[in-house]
Amino acid sequence: MDLNAEMDHLIKASQAWIPMIMEYGSRVLLAIVTLAVGWWLINKLTAKLGKLLALRNADLALQGFISSLSNIALKIMLSISVASMIGVATTSFVAAIGAAGLAIGLALQGSLANFAGGVLILMFRPFRIGDTITAQGVTGTVDNIQIFHTILRTGDNQTVIMPNGSLSNGIITNINRQPTRKVVFDVGVDYEADLQKAREVLLELAKDERVLPDPAPAAVVSALGDSSITVSLRVWAKTADCGDLTFKFNELARDRLKEAGIDIPFPQRVIRVMQDAPVK
């Protein structure tokens, strides 16, 4: 009787356990298969994404960053989904991740602003390595673009490390993005000078092989100052030649104008002293 009772107890227990084992076993098996297949698909997808960015000539740093970030984010989402398939309550888990993300974001908001600025710069490319730019009051050549900072090299060979947050939100002048630029050279001449002759002298300076014929050079009267008339020489040249042309104009303009009998006056002010009439 004791043996029969024990057998009956085992049979009843198995009848309760077997459905539970079948139910949870199938869930675990399905979760394992989902995790394995999803992991494989995510790796394939992010690899394809990296190749797509390479075909679009995206920056190498941006390629690696976007691929890694996408891979990590998708795998976190996959892990949460697999945990919910098994029966794990993921609501509190997701809330904890959100709270942790908020706390980290508040603590590192300056760094995150630089991080976001770096992503924007790498994506939209307002400048590239080798470009000369003016930003935040600094002019220099871009040596390196990093996720958090951009490194500039100034004309006197100083290294300037500029945060990407302020750089991406400010005005950027890309000096050598365009292949050609206009050089404007201003010189002041005396009010008694022959303006036509002054224009001719400046146009003679423009007869340089580095000056482009189209648009044609022009010399115009651009301003009437307090002590001089400003005559402007305006020429177009390749961007790389603009600095040398300006130096040449500065060097030759004075001597050429002097030979033509045209003076470059010093700033001056006329003062009239008025005397009071004697009191009768």
Secondary structure as GFF3:
##gff-version 3
##sequence-region A 1 280
A	DSSP	alpha_helix	2	55	.	.	.	ID=ss1
A	DSSP	alpha_helix	60	86	.	.	.	ID=ss2
A	DSSP	alpha_helix	91	107	.	.	.	ID=ss3
A	DSSP	alpha_helix	109	124	.	.	.	ID=ss4
A	DSSP	beta_strand	132	135	.	.	.	ID=ss5
A	DSSP	beta_strand	138	145	.	.	.	ID=ss6
A	DSSP	beta_strand	149	153	.	.	.	ID=ss7
A	DSSP	beta_strand	159	163	.	.	.	ID=ss8
A	DSSP	alpha_helix	164	169	.	.	.	ID=ss9
A	DSSP	beta_strand	172	174	.	.	.	ID=ss10
A	DSSP	beta_strand	180	189	.	.	.	ID=ss11
A	DSSP	alpha_helix	195	205	.	.	.	ID=ss12
A	DSSP	beta_strand	218	224	.	.	.	ID=ss13
A	DSSP	beta_strand	229	238	.	.	.	ID=ss14
A	DSSP	three_ten_helix	239	241	.	.	.	ID=ss15
A	DSSP	alpha_helix	242	259	.	.	.	ID=ss16
###
